[in-house]
Amino acid sequence: MKVLGVESSCDETGVALVEADASGVPRLLAHALHSQIDMHQAYGGVVPELASRDHIRRVLPLARQVLSEASCGLQEIDVVAFTRGPGLAGALLVGAGVACALGAALGKPVLGVHHLEGHLLSPFLASDPPEFPFIALLVSGGHTQLMRVDDVGQYELLGETIDDAAGEAFDKSAKMMGLGYPGGPALARLAEFGDATTFELPRPLLHSGNLDFSFAGLKTAVRTQLLKLGSNVCEQDKAHLAASTQQAIVDVLVKKSLAALKATGLKRLVVAGGVGANARLREKLNAECAKRQCRVHYPELALCTDNGAMIALAAAMRLQRGIATAGVDYAFDVRPRWDLAAA
């Protein structure tokens, strides 16, 4: 079974081809990705209308590239999968429309996939895939969640952010420091030249006794510190603040993840989403989990961001287990807000 996946939930257009059979984890045949970072930089963030228009321009050339690299003809595709939600409504509609039109033209079934489920399962395409059950730390864009994962489609929400997510804390703090868009990677790069102990920043809900997150207070504390430093803040102080901000976010994510492992008795952690590429987060999680004889799994770095491979993979794994049926009526909708636990 060959599944073509289309991702268009925000500011990356991704297309990929995955092959699956009953014997094991699906394998990635080819994938292609176009990022809209350069286009959105001038605005300091994603402009939904521009994102949607760019998806329209990119998706078919990317699909042709993937099929060519995989030496796969259109009629060899068995299922077309697309991101149904959550995400920007207009952007989602582009991917859904193209996927369903392609399915109709080929007479092939289509399947809508939850974006976060794609992230959650993406480590199964890595060289060291996890095994069920595990705890998943989902840190993608506006989402920060801890889930217990017993199998595909069997998700229990353990904790989530009550305001800003970790990715938003990275991006908004970076914007206040004048680091541009996308802010998270820029802040992480600057943090390499700073001392994380320079500024005392809060770790919201660190000792709350539950597994929820809150990063709005940290963002406010960063702004307050910038005001204290004044308009002529030197680059070294900015680097120290970047390092201190990153460390505060990492400390919270690590402690809550370890608490989830302890509460459930599980010994395996999966980290997925864009923030999962952060080197400091990986370093500290690896060290702390090693002390507790727990395993940590990550997606390949190229698959941490939004991509079509994770969408094709999630569809294939659902179809393998018989917990989803690809349809052939080609009527589609999108769900900009969609609870993963109810997917």
Disulfide bonds with the S-S distance in Angstrom:
none
